[in-house]
Amino acid sequence: MVRKNSNDVRPGQDDDASARRAPMREFSRSLPMSLLRAREAVMRQFRPSLRNHGLTEQQWRILRALTAVDEIEVTELARVAFLLGPSLSRILRDLEARALIERKAAENDARRAVVSISAKGLKLIEAVAPTSEVIYAAITRRYGARKLAELQEMLGALEASLAGMGSEDAEVAADE
């Protein structure tokens, strides 16, 4: 039997479901899951357009990141695009084979590579952008411009407040 929430189990009730319950908030109410569900709801709107242009979400993320810079080292691109190195390497190979990006050795260290978006990559961005903006407008109408701006501000504040949170905070919590 699947239980929907903790109210379904009475204190002292001895069954397998209550024995499996972790001493933490409901899975569906965890912050990471809420953020993942919201991300999925947003990306569901964009995926068809990306597919129509032969792009994956990760490829689009890289191309969008490259439009913000003249060129960038691969390790920095992995950081700003939130991709692991091996995944990024594979995606960059695909984008380079399609002539959407250009890759060269870094001037100060030939072992490091820098990438930039190519003219063909910029043309693809220009082709996808109108549909992307229509989707953004639809999301804004549906959710509300003020609420969307507040959400983006709150997410930025959450990210900033957690940026300094690290091993010291975990050690303090463990000591308490």
Order of alpha helices (4+ residues) and beta strands (2+ residues): alpha-alpha-alpha-beta-alpha-alpha-beta-beta-alpha-alpha-alpha
